[in-house]
Amino acid sequence: MYASALESEENGFACCVDQYFEAIILTASCRNEDPTSTRQNDLHRSALIKLTECGTQFSRLDPRCGLLVFRDGKHHMIPITHHGFVWEAAEFERVLPVPNYTTKSLRNIHRTSGVGIPLLVTSARNRNNQFLNKDLVFPATMVFRIMDSIAHSPTSREEHEYDRYSIELHDPLRVDAVLLDGQSRPIAKDISSPFAYRLLNYKGNIVTEFLTPAVKEGKSRLYTMEPYQPGKTPIVLIHGLLSDPFTWIEMVNELCVTKGFVENFQIWIFEYPTGQPFFASAATMREQLAKARSTFDPDRCDPKLSNTILVGHSMGGLIAKMQVTYSGDTLWRSAARVPLEQLTVSPSMKERLVSAFFFDPSPNVSRVVFIGTPHQGSIFARRPIGRIVSSLVSQPEERRASHRELIENNPGAFTTEVTKRIPSSVDMLNPESALLKTINQLPIDSNVQMHSVIGDSLWTLGYGASDGIVPVVSARHPKVQTERLVSETHSKLHKNEETIQELIAILNEHLRVSRVK
């Protein structure tokens, strides 16, 4: 039957779907009789893969509800059921068998053998939810089940024959085994496949987006990797300079397979154009954290949302720190020589200035993890290459016009750092930046727990130990509860196995403290 199905598929006949289905029934029966038969199991898995491919090709497989087969002169719908997912059935737009793949971007491929076949599920965002990412990809495992018997009347035996068959989709992040023939059988898994798939289809240009923040204008955003799950603590990952959310794939790949992680935590991402001043990105994040809380939990009934954890790499750590600090009027006085009320500004510009320079700690954040964070600036920003890169950053014309108007209408009101041009993120990472120095001195919410992971793999002339970009002395913060030195370079520090294990230890401590409370 399998050979006939292959021939039909090669000739472009839709009947190959029905023939693969027949092959699956035959091999499933043999599989159940002898679970140790490698040949039968391999043939069964191969038939499932082919059924998925051809069912999709000939529009016979709808992962939301079922598989249409033609047999005995009639069409029959084989139901598809979903198990363990936080996704709704309507979000299963398309399923793809996981291909053989390799990637240098992942240290470990988390793949295990078992019953069924691993799948990728793709879905366009169809929820009315601005915080759910678009172009969704998540893992699944397909299992074919034949039930021993189905209650039916003697007169409808043929019709009910198809009630014995079902296709199950299981979430491999949350389901480990299924019950087949009275025995618990582990399912096949490939947890890493969505990350490899996204990397393969990634078309971003980090350098272009850095040099021209207008490319990402309006795209600073907070989003969730899965639908919001009440009762689970959010971990917000914030990338650094000349980077994007893909930089977290290694860490997320490891966190997802860590025991207890998916049961207790949910991953969120903050993405922003790294060429713009980071205090502007911090203002956007502050607003979006508040908006996420009001959207997901307007009555503030979920205490886990008051215990959000921020994890920032490099400049992302500075953005994280600005979520837990009090600005008072200190930050404003580092940029301006007169009070805000004395400026000649439009209402919209005043609103933007207030958002960027005047803030209190977010009530939703209880813990921050700094990874290679340049609290006192970066070596890169002081080097000639840093100054050249900063000079190449092109701000949107609308923003430049607003800046010119602000300076011209208020002569002498601002410091040189602000007057000469809109400071880029590189400008603000210069250890001599008055804005950076002020941010580093802002008081921090005493209820927030902080941790540092610092790279010390290199010795830099004039700075001592460093990760090549951020000196150890700059990455240190006097108020952290824990500090871990890791022998790694800056760009790989957040991907390092020691760093990931340190984060896992911090999360375990967070759980322990939360349970005590």
C-alpha positions as CSV (number, residue, x, y, z in Angstrom):
1,M,0.0,0.0,0.0
2,Y,2.8,2.4,0.8
3,A,4.5,1.7,-2.6
4,S,1.1,2.4,-4.3
5,A,0.8,5.7,-2.4
6,L,4.3,6.7,-3.5
7,E,3.4,6.1,-7.1
8,S,0.2,8.0,-6.9
9,E,1.9,10.9,-5.2
10,E,4.6,10.9,-8.0
11,N,1.8,11.1,-10.6
12,G,0.1,13.9,-8.8
13,F,-3.0,12.0,-7.8
14,A,-4.9,13.0,-4.6
15,C,-5.8,9.4,-3.9
16,C,-2.3,9.1,-2.4
17,V,-3.7,10.7,0.7
18,D,-6.2,7.8,1.1
19,Q,-3.5,5.2,0.4
20,Y,-1.1,6.7,2.9
21,F,-4.0,6.6,5.4
22,E,-4.5,2.9,4.7
23,A,-0.7,2.3,5.2
24,I,-0.9,4.1,8.5
25,I,-3.8,1.9,9.7
26,L,-1.9,-1.3,8.7
27,T,1.4,-0.2,10.3
28,A,-0.3,1.1,13.4
29,S,-1.9,-2.3,13.9
30,C,1.4,-4.1,13.5
31,R,3.1,-1.4,15.7
32,N,0.6,-2.1,18.5
33,E,1.1,-5.9,18.2
34,D,4.9,-5.5,18.3
35,P,6.1,-2.1,19.7
36,T,9.7,-3.2,19.2
37,S,9.5,-3.7,15.5
38,T,11.8,-1.0,14.0
39,R,10.7,-1.7,10.4
40,Q,7.0,-1.3,11.2
41,N,7.6,1.8,13.3
42,D,9.8,3.4,10.6
43,L,7.2,2.7,8.0
44,H,4.4,4.1,10.2
45,R,6.3,7.3,10.8
46,S,7.1,7.7,7.2
47,A,3.5,7.2,6.2
48,L,2.5,9.8,8.8
49,I,5.0,12.3,7.3
50,K,3.7,11.6,3.8
51,L,0.1,11.9,4.9
52,T,0.9,15.3,6.5
53,E,2.6,16.6,3.3
54,C,0.1,15.3,0.8
55,G,-2.9,16.1,3.0
56,T,-1.7,19.7,3.0
57,Q,-0.9,19.7,-0.7
58,F,-4.3,18.4,-1.7
59,S,-6.2,20.5,0.9
60,R,-7.4,17.4,2.6
61,L,-5.8,18.0,6.0
62,D,-7.0,20.8,8.2
63,P,-5.1,20.8,11.5
64,R,-7.9,22.7,13.2
65,C,-10.4,19.9,12.8
66,G,-9.6,16.9,10.7
67,L,-8.4,14.8,7.7
68,L,-10.7,14.1,4.8
69,V,-10.3,10.6,3.3
70,F,-12.2,8.8,0.6
71,R,-12.8,5.1,1.2
72,D,-15.6,2.6,0.3
73,G,-17.1,5.1,-2.1
74,K,-17.6,7.7,0.6
75,H,-15.8,10.7,2.1
76,H,-15.0,10.4,5.8
77,M,-13.7,13.0,8.2
78,I,-11.1,11.7,10.6
79,P,-11.1,14.0,13.6
80,I,-8.0,15.9,14.9
81,T,-7.9,16.6,18.6
82,H,-5.5,18.9,20.4
83,H,-3.8,18.1,23.7
84,G,-1.8,20.2,26.2
85,F,-1.6,23.3,24.0
86,V,-2.0,26.9,25.2
87,W,-3.0,27.7,21.6
88,E,-6.6,27.5,20.4
89,A,-7.5,25.0,17.7
90,A,-8.3,27.9,15.4
91,E,-4.7,29.0,15.4
92,F,-3.4,25.8,13.8
93,E,-3.2,27.2,10.3
94,R,-0.7,24.7,8.8
95,V,1.5,21.8,9.9
96,L,4.8,20.8,8.5
97,P,6.8,17.6,9.2
98,V,10.1,18.6,10.8
99,P,12.9,18.2,8.2
100,N,16.4,17.0,8.9
101,Y,18.3,20.1,9.8
102,T,21.5,21.4,11.4
103,T,22.3,24.8,12.8
104,K,25.4,26.4,14.3
105,S,23.2,28.8,16.2
106,L,22.1,26.2,18.7
107,R,24.5,24.4,20.9
108,N,22.0,21.6,21.7
109,I,19.2,20.2,19.5
110,H,16.5,19.0,21.9
111,R,15.1,16.0,19.9
112,T,13.9,12.7,21.3
113,S,12.4,9.6,19.6
114,G,9.0,8.1,20.5
115,V,5.5,7.6,19.3
116,G,4.3,9.8,16.5
117,I,6.2,12.4,14.4
118,P,7.3,15.9,15.3
119,L,5.6,18.8,13.5
120,L,6.0,22.5,13.1
121,V,2.7,24.5,13.3
122,T,2.6,27.8,11.6
123,S,-0.1,30.4,12.1
124,A,-0.8,34.0,11.3
125,R,-1.9,35.9,14.3
126,N,-5.7,35.7,14.4
127,R,-6.3,36.8,18.0
128,N,-7.4,40.3,18.8
129,N,-4.2,40.6,20.8
130,Q,-1.6,43.2,20.1
131,F,0.9,41.5,22.4
132,L,0.9,38.2,20.6
133,N,3.7,37.9,18.0
134,K,2.9,37.6,14.3
135,D,4.1,34.7,12.1
136,L,3.8,32.2,14.8
137,V,5.7,28.9,14.8
138,F,5.4,26.3,17.5
139,P,6.1,22.6,17.9
140,A,3.6,19.7,17.9
141,T,3.7,15.9,17.8
142,M,1.2,13.9,15.7
143,V,0.0,10.6,17.0
144,F,-2.4,8.2,15.1
145,R,-4.8,6.3,17.3
146,I,-6.9,3.2,16.6
147,M,-9.4,2.5,19.4
148,D,-10.2,-1.2,20.1
149,S,-13.9,-0.8,19.8
150,I,-16.7,1.8,19.4
151,A,-20.2,1.4,20.6
152,H,-22.6,1.4,17.6
153,S,-25.7,-0.2,16.3
154,P,-25.5,-3.3,14.1
155,T,-27.1,-1.5,11.2
156,S,-24.5,1.3,11.1
157,R,-21.3,-0.8,11.5
158,E,-19.6,0.5,8.4
159,E,-20.3,4.2,9.2
160,H,-18.9,3.8,12.7
161,E,-15.8,1.9,11.5
162,Y,-14.2,5.3,11.0
163,D,-15.0,6.4,14.5
164,R,-12.2,4.1,15.6
165,Y,-9.6,6.3,14.0
166,S,-8.4,9.7,15.3
167,I,-5.3,11.9,14.9
168,E,-4.0,13.6,18.0
169,L,-1.8,16.7,18.1
170,H,0.2,17.0,21.4
171,D,2.2,19.9,22.7
172,P,5.7,18.4,23.3
173,L,6.5,21.2,25.8
174,R,3.8,20.0,28.1
175,V,3.0,16.4,27.1
176,D,5.7,13.6,27.6
177,A,3.7,10.4,26.9
178,V,0.5,9.0,25.6
179,L,-1.5,5.9,26.7
180,L,-1.5,3.3,23.8
181,D,-2.8,-0.2,24.3
182,G,-2.8,0.3,28.1
183,Q,0.8,1.3,28.1
184,S,2.4,4.8,28.6
185,R,4.5,5.5,25.6
186,P,6.8,8.5,25.3
187,I,6.1,10.7,22.3
188,A,8.5,11.9,19.7
189,K,9.7,15.5,20.2
190,D,11.7,18.2,18.5
191,I,11.6,21.2,20.8
192,S,14.4,23.1,18.9
193,S,12.8,22.9,15.5
194,P,10.8,26.2,15.7
195,F,14.0,28.1,16.5
196,A,15.9,26.5,13.6
197,Y,12.9,27.2,11.3
198,R,12.8,30.9,12.3
199,L,16.5,31.3,11.9
200,L,16.4,29.7,8.4
201,N,13.6,32.1,7.4
202,Y,15.1,35.2,9.1
203,K,15.6,38.1,6.7
204,G,16.4,41.0,9.1
205,N,19.3,43.4,8.7
206,I,20.6,44.5,12.1
207,V,23.1,47.0,10.8
208,T,20.5,48.7,8.5
209,E,18.0,48.9,11.3
210,F,20.6,50.3,13.7
211,L,21.9,53.0,11.3
212,T,18.4,54.0,10.2
213,P,16.0,53.7,13.2
214,A,13.2,54.9,10.9
215,V,13.3,51.3,9.4
216,K,11.8,50.2,12.7
217,E,9.9,53.4,13.5
218,G,6.9,52.5,15.6
219,K,8.2,49.0,16.1
220,S,9.4,49.2,19.6
221,R,7.1,46.6,21.1
222,L,6.5,44.1,23.9
223,Y,5.1,40.8,22.7
224,T,4.6,37.3,24.1
225,M,6.0,34.1,22.6
226,E,2.8,32.2,23.5
227,P,-0.7,33.4,24.5
228,Y,-0.8,35.0,27.9
229,Q,-1.1,32.4,30.7
230,P,-2.5,33.6,34.0
231,G,-0.6,32.4,37.1
232,K,2.8,32.2,35.3
233,T,5.6,34.8,35.9
234,P,6.6,36.8,32.8
235,I,10.3,36.8,31.9
236,V,10.9,39.7,29.6
237,L,14.1,39.4,27.4
238,I,15.6,42.7,26.2
239,H,18.3,42.5,23.5
240,G,21.3,44.9,23.3
241,L,22.9,47.2,20.8
242,L,23.2,46.0,17.2
243,S,21.0,43.1,18.0
244,D,17.4,41.8,17.9
245,P,15.2,39.2,19.5
246,F,16.8,36.4,17.6
247,T,19.9,36.8,19.8
248,W,17.9,35.0,22.6
249,I,17.2,31.8,20.7
250,E,20.0,29.8,22.3
251,M,18.8,30.8,25.8
252,V,15.1,30.2,25.1
253,N,16.0,26.8,23.5
254,E,17.5,25.8,26.9
255,L,14.9,27.3,29.1
256,C,12.1,25.5,27.3
257,V,13.5,22.1,28.2
258,T,14.4,23.0,31.8
259,K,12.3,21.1,34.3
260,G,9.5,23.2,35.7
261,F,10.1,26.2,33.4
262,V,7.0,26.1,31.2
263,E,4.8,25.3,34.3
264,N,5.9,28.4,36.1
265,F,7.1,31.0,33.6
266,Q,6.1,32.6,30.3
267,I,8.6,34.3,28.0
268,W,7.9,37.8,26.7
269,I,10.2,39.9,24.3
270,F,10.9,43.6,24.1
271,E,12.1,44.6,20.7
272,Y,13.3,48.1,19.8
273,P,15.4,50.0,17.2
274,T,18.9,50.1,18.8
275,G,20.0,53.2,17.1
276,Q,17.7,55.5,19.0
277,P,18.5,56.8,22.5
278,F,17.9,54.0,24.9
279,F,16.0,56.2,27.3
280,A,13.4,56.7,24.6
281,S,13.2,52.9,24.3
282,A,12.9,52.6,28.0
283,A,10.0,55.0,28.0
284,T,8.2,52.9,25.4
285,M,8.8,49.7,27.4
286,R,7.5,51.4,30.5
287,E,4.3,52.3,28.7
288,Q,3.9,48.8,27.2
289,L,4.4,47.0,30.5
290,A,1.6,49.0,32.0
291,K,-0.6,48.5,29.0
292,A,0.1,44.7,29.1
293,R,-1.0,44.6,32.7
294,S,-4.2,46.6,32.0
295,T,-4.9,44.3,29.0
296,F,-4.3,40.9,30.6
297,D,-5.2,41.7,34.2
298,P,-7.2,44.9,34.5
299,D,-8.4,44.1,38.0
300,R,-4.9,43.2,39.1
301,C,-5.9,39.7,40.2
302,D,-2.8,37.9,39.0
303,P,0.0,38.4,41.5
304,K,2.5,36.9,39.0
305,L,2.2,40.0,36.9
306,S,3.5,42.0,39.8
307,N,6.6,39.8,39.9
308,T,7.8,40.2,36.3
309,I,11.4,39.4,35.7
310,L,13.5,41.5,33.3
311,V,16.6,40.0,31.6
312,G,18.7,42.5,29.7
313,H,21.8,41.9,27.6
314,S,24.2,44.8,27.1
315,M,22.3,48.0,26.5
316,G,19.1,46.0,27.2
317,G,20.2,45.9,30.8
318,L,20.1,49.7,30.9
319,I,16.6,49.7,29.5
320,A,15.7,47.2,32.2
321,K,17.3,49.3,35.0
322,M,15.2,52.3,33.9
323,Q,12.0,50.3,34.6
324,V,12.9,50.1,38.3
325,T,14.4,53.6,39.1
326,Y,13.0,56.9,40.3
327,S,13.9,59.8,38.0
328,G,12.6,62.7,40.1
329,D,13.8,65.7,38.2
330,T,17.5,64.5,38.3
331,L,17.5,63.1,34.7
332,W,15.9,66.2,33.4
333,R,18.5,68.4,35.0
334,S,21.2,66.4,33.4
335,A,19.8,67.4,29.9
336,A,18.3,70.8,30.5
337,R,19.2,74.0,32.3
338,V,15.6,75.2,32.9
339,P,12.5,73.5,34.2
340,L,10.2,71.8,31.7
341,E,7.4,74.2,32.5
342,Q,9.5,77.1,31.1
343,L,10.0,75.6,27.7
344,T,8.2,76.7,24.6
345,V,7.0,73.3,23.3
346,S,3.9,71.8,21.7
347,P,1.7,69.6,23.8
348,S,2.8,66.5,21.9
349,M,6.5,67.3,22.4
350,K,5.9,68.0,26.1
351,E,4.2,64.6,26.5
352,R,7.2,62.9,24.9
353,L,9.7,64.7,27.2
354,V,7.7,63.9,30.3
355,S,7.5,60.2,29.2
356,A,11.3,60.0,28.6
357,F,12.6,62.0,31.6
358,F,10.0,61.7,34.4
359,F,9.1,58.3,35.8
360,D,8.7,56.0,38.8
361,P,9.6,52.3,39.0
362,S,7.2,49.9,37.3
363,P,4.9,48.3,39.9
364,N,5.0,45.1,37.8
365,V,8.7,44.3,38.0
366,S,10.3,42.6,41.0
367,R,13.6,41.2,39.7
368,V,16.2,42.3,37.1
369,V,19.1,40.3,35.6
370,F,21.9,42.3,34.0
371,I,24.1,40.4,31.4
372,G,27.1,42.4,30.3
373,T,25.4,45.7,31.1
374,P,27.6,48.8,30.7
375,H,26.3,50.8,33.7
376,Q,29.3,53.1,33.4
377,G,29.7,53.0,29.7
378,S,31.3,50.9,27.0
379,I,34.8,50.7,25.6
380,F,33.3,50.5,22.1
381,A,31.6,53.9,22.4
382,R,35.0,55.6,23.2
383,R,36.9,54.0,20.3
384,P,37.1,55.7,16.9
385,I,34.9,53.0,15.4
386,G,32.2,53.8,18.0
387,R,32.3,57.5,17.1
388,I,32.2,56.7,13.4
389,V,29.2,54.4,13.9
390,S,27.4,56.9,16.0
391,S,27.9,59.6,13.3
392,L,26.4,57.3,10.7
393,V,23.1,56.8,12.6
394,S,20.3,58.6,10.6
395,Q,17.3,59.7,12.7
396,P,13.9,60.0,11.0
397,E,13.5,63.5,9.4
398,E,10.4,64.1,11.5
399,R,12.3,63.5,14.6
400,R,15.2,65.7,13.5
401,A,12.8,68.5,12.6
402,S,11.2,68.3,16.1
403,H,14.6,68.4,17.7
404,R,15.6,71.5,15.7
405,E,12.4,73.2,16.6
406,L,12.9,72.4,20.3
407,I,16.4,73.8,20.4
408,E,15.6,76.9,18.3
409,N,12.6,77.8,20.3
410,N,14.5,77.4,23.6
411,P,18.0,78.8,23.1
412,G,20.4,77.9,25.9
413,A,17.9,75.7,27.6
414,F,19.7,72.4,27.0
415,T,23.1,71.0,27.6
416,T,25.6,70.5,24.8
417,E,25.1,66.8,24.7
418,V,21.4,67.4,23.8
419,T,21.8,70.6,21.7
420,K,24.2,69.5,19.1
421,R,22.1,66.6,17.9
422,I,19.7,63.8,19.0
423,P,22.1,61.6,21.0
424,S,22.3,58.0,19.5
425,S,22.5,55.0,21.7
426,V,26.3,54.8,21.1
427,D,26.6,58.5,22.2
428,M,24.9,57.6,25.4
429,L,27.1,54.6,26.1
430,N,30.2,56.9,26.2
431,P,31.5,56.8,29.8
432,E,31.7,60.6,29.6
433,S,27.9,61.0,28.8
434,A,26.2,63.1,31.5
435,L,23.0,61.3,30.8
436,L,24.5,57.9,31.3
437,K,26.2,59.1,34.5
438,T,22.9,60.4,35.8
439,I,21.0,57.2,34.9
440,N,23.6,55.2,36.8
441,Q,23.0,57.3,39.9
442,L,19.2,57.2,39.9
443,P,17.7,55.6,43.1
444,I,16.4,52.0,42.6
445,D,13.2,50.6,44.0
446,S,14.4,48.8,47.2
447,N,11.8,46.0,46.7
448,V,13.5,44.9,43.4
449,Q,16.1,42.1,43.5
450,M,19.0,42.5,41.0
451,H,21.6,40.2,39.7
452,S,24.6,40.5,37.4
453,V,26.4,38.2,35.0
454,I,29.7,39.7,33.8
455,G,32.1,38.7,31.1
456,D,35.8,38.7,32.1
457,S,37.4,36.7,29.3
458,L,39.8,39.5,28.1
459,W,42.2,42.0,29.5
460,T,41.8,45.5,27.9
461,L,44.6,48.1,28.1
462,G,43.5,50.9,30.4
463,Y,40.3,49.1,31.6
464,G,41.5,45.8,33.1
465,A,39.3,42.7,32.8
466,S,36.4,42.9,30.4
467,D,34.4,41.0,27.8
468,G,36.0,43.0,25.0
469,I,33.2,45.6,25.0
470,V,32.2,46.2,28.6
471,P,34.8,46.4,31.4
472,V,34.1,44.4,34.5
473,V,34.2,47.6,36.5
474,S,31.4,49.1,34.3
475,A,29.3,46.0,34.4
476,R,29.3,45.9,38.2
477,H,26.4,47.4,40.2
478,P,26.7,47.9,44.0
479,K,23.0,47.0,44.6
480,V,22.9,43.5,43.1
481,Q,22.2,40.5,45.3
482,T,24.3,38.1,43.2
483,E,27.2,38.5,40.8
484,R,28.6,35.8,38.5
485,L,31.8,36.2,36.4
486,V,31.9,34.2,33.2
487,S,34.9,33.8,30.9
488,E,33.1,34.8,27.7
489,T,33.1,37.6,25.1
490,H,30.4,40.2,25.1
491,S,28.4,39.0,22.0
492,K,28.3,35.5,23.3
493,L,27.8,36.1,27.0
494,H,24.1,35.7,27.1
495,K,24.4,32.5,25.1
496,N,27.0,30.9,27.3
497,E,26.0,27.8,29.2
498,E,27.2,29.1,32.5
499,T,25.1,32.3,32.0
500,I,22.0,30.2,31.2
501,Q,22.6,28.0,34.3
502,E,23.0,31.1,36.4
503,L,19.7,32.4,35.1
504,I,18.0,29.1,35.9
505,A,19.4,29.3,39.4
506,I,18.0,32.8,39.8
507,L,14.6,31.6,38.5
508,N,14.6,28.7,41.0
509,E,15.4,31.2,43.8
510,H,12.6,33.4,42.6
511,L,10.1,30.5,42.8
512,R,11.4,29.5,46.2
513,V,10.9,33.1,47.6
514,S,7.5,33.4,45.9
515,R,6.2,30.2,47.5
516,V,7.4,31.4,51.0
517,K,5.5,34.6,50.5
